[in-house]
Amino acid sequence: MRQIATKSSVSLGSLYTHYKSKAELYDRVLDNAYLGHSKAWRMNYDPDEALESKIYRFINNFCHFMNDNLGVAKLLKREQMDADPKRIKKLAELVLSEEYNNLKDLVKEANPKCDADVTTVLIFGMALNYYETMEFRKYFPDYDDSNNNPDFIAKQIFKMTIAGLNEEVK
């Protein structure tokens, strides 16, 4: 707490007046970071829009959000690694659940026979993982920085998603 007070030019006493511990302060910072972004990539759909277009726009919007907010991708990864049930639950319920359910509905509409939960998690996972691995990917052989374009990433994820949704469920 001393380092935080010094770096933020706030007295230690003032920090403790507002926060009982570093964990509480961290929780508040995360709340602000996540809640500030929770509506940033939400979408409205035109009822006449084609289903595949809705799915593509969802993926594209999420990829652009992740690309423009790499800190959020890092925070999500950190939360997964820390695995604090209270914070994970808050993150799931306050930040991710509405869009998770929106995408899941699109997946169900595209293929009512597929496991919509698993498919939805995999779509999110492909995008998240791409941006979470950005730091070490540039050291892979044949790395091409132009592949970091969110439109390019969205198209790749969309192609895999549509191919998977068009597969006959066995």
C-alpha positions in Angstrom: 0.0 0.0 0.0 2.9 2.3 0.7 4.2 2.0 -2.9 0.7 2.6 -4.3 0.3 5.7 -2.1 3.7 7.0 -3.2 3.2 6.4 -6.9 -0.3 7.9 -6.8 0.7 10.9 -4.7 -1.9 10.0 -2.1 -1.2 9.7 1.6 -1.1 6.2 3.1 -3.8 7.2 5.6 -6.1 8.4 2.8 -5.7 5.0 1.0 -6.6 3.1 4.2 -9.6 5.4 4.7 -11.1 4.2 1.4 -9.6 0.7 1.2 -9.0 -1.7 4.0 -6.4 -3.7 2.0 -4.5 -3.9 -1.2 -6.9 -6.7 -2.3 -9.9 -4.4 -1.8 -8.2 -1.6 -3.8 -7.3 -4.1 -6.6 -11.0 -5.3 -6.6 -12.1 -1.7 -7.1 -9.6 -1.0 -9.8 -10.8 -4.2 -11.6 -14.5 -3.2 -11.2 -13.8 0.1 -12.9 -11.7 -1.4 -15.6 -14.2 -4.2 -16.4 -17.4 -2.2 -16.0 -16.0 0.6 -18.1 -15.6 -1.9 -20.9 -18.6 -4.1 -20.3 -20.8 -2.4 -22.8 -18.1 -1.3 -25.2 -18.5 -4.3 -27.6 -22.2 -4.9 -27.3 -24.1 -5.0 -30.5 -27.6 -4.2 -31.8 -28.9 -6.4 -34.6 -31.2 -5.6 -37.4 -34.0 -8.2 -37.4 -33.7 -8.5 -41.2 -29.9 -9.0 -41.0 -28.7 -12.4 -42.2 -27.7 -14.8 -39.5 -24.2 -15.3 -40.8 -23.8 -11.5 -41.0 -24.8 -11.2 -37.3 -22.3 -13.9 -36.3 -19.5 -12.2 -38.3 -20.2 -8.8 -36.9 -20.2 -10.2 -33.4 -16.8 -11.8 -33.9 -15.4 -8.8 -35.8 -16.6 -6.4 -33.1 -15.1 -8.5 -30.3 -11.8 -8.8 -32.2 -11.7 -5.0 -32.7 -12.5 -4.5 -29.0 -9.7 -6.9 -27.9 -7.2 -5.3 -30.4 -8.0 -1.8 -29.1 -8.0 -2.9 -25.5 -5.0 -5.2 -25.0 -4.9 -4.4 -21.3 -8.4 -5.9 -20.9 -7.2 -9.1 -22.6 -4.2 -9.2 -20.1 -6.5 -8.6 -17.2 -8.9 -11.4 -18.3 -5.9 -13.8 -18.5 -4.6 -12.7 -15.1 -8.1 -13.3 -13.6 -8.2 -16.8 -15.2 -4.8 -17.6 -13.7 -5.6 -16.2 -10.3 -8.9 -18.1 -10.3 -10.4 -16.1 -7.5 -14.0 -17.4 -7.5 -15.5 -14.1 -6.3 -13.8 -12.1 -9.0 -14.3 -14.7 -11.7 -18.1 -14.8 -10.9 -18.3 -11.0 -11.0 -16.5 -10.9 -14.3 -18.7 -13.6 -15.8 -21.9 -12.0 -14.5 -21.3 -8.3 -15.0 -19.1 -8.2 -18.1 -19.4 -11.3 -20.2 -22.8 -13.0 -19.6 -25.0 -10.7 -21.7 -22.8 -11.0 -24.8 -22.2 -14.7 -24.1 -25.9 -15.3 -24.2 -26.4 -13.2 -27.3 -23.7 -15.2 -29.1 -25.1 -18.4 -27.8 -28.6 -17.5 -29.2 -27.0 -16.9 -32.6 -25.2 -20.3 -32.4 -28.4 -22.1 -31.5 -30.2 -20.4 -34.4 -27.4 -21.4 -36.8 -27.4 -25.1 -35.7 -29.9 -26.1 -33.0 -28.2 -29.6 -32.8 -24.8 -28.3 -31.8 -23.7 -27.8 -28.2 -24.2 -24.0 -28.1 -22.4 -23.5 -24.8 -19.2 -25.2 -26.0 -19.3 -23.5 -29.4 -19.8 -20.1 -27.8 -16.9 -20.6 -25.4 -14.7 -21.8 -28.3 -15.5 -18.7 -30.3 -14.7 -16.4 -27.4 -11.6 -18.5 -26.6 -10.2 -18.2 -30.2 -10.4 -14.4 -30.1 -9.2 -14.1 -26.5 -6.3 -16.5 -27.0 -5.1 -14.7 -30.1 -4.8 -11.4 -28.2 -3.5 -13.0 -25.0 -0.6 -14.6 -26.9 0.3 -11.5 -28.8 3.6 -10.9 -26.9 5.3 -14.2 -27.7 3.7 -14.9 -31.1 6.0 -12.3 -32.7 8.9 -14.6 -32.0 7.4 -17.6 -33.9 9.0 -18.5 -37.3 7.4 -16.7 -40.2 5.6 -14.2 -38.0 3.7 -11.7 -40.1 2.6 -8.5 -38.3 -0.1 -7.9 -40.9 -1.9 -10.9 -39.4 -2.6 -8.9 -36.3 -5.3 -6.9 -38.2 -8.6 -7.5 -36.3 -10.5 -7.8 -39.5 -8.2 -10.6 -40.7 -8.5 -12.4 -37.3 -12.3 -12.1 -37.3 -12.5 -13.6 -40.8 -10.4 -16.6 -39.8 -12.4 -17.2 -36.6 -15.7 -16.7 -38.6 -14.6 -19.2 -41.2 -13.8 -21.8 -38.6 -17.1 -21.0 -36.8 -19.3 -21.4 -39.8 -17.5 -24.6 -40.9 -18.1 -26.0 -37.5 -21.7 -24.9 -37.4 -22.4 -26.4 -40.8 -20.9 -29.8 -39.8 -23.4 -32.5 -39.1 -23.6 -33.0 -35.3 -22.8 -36.6 -34.5 
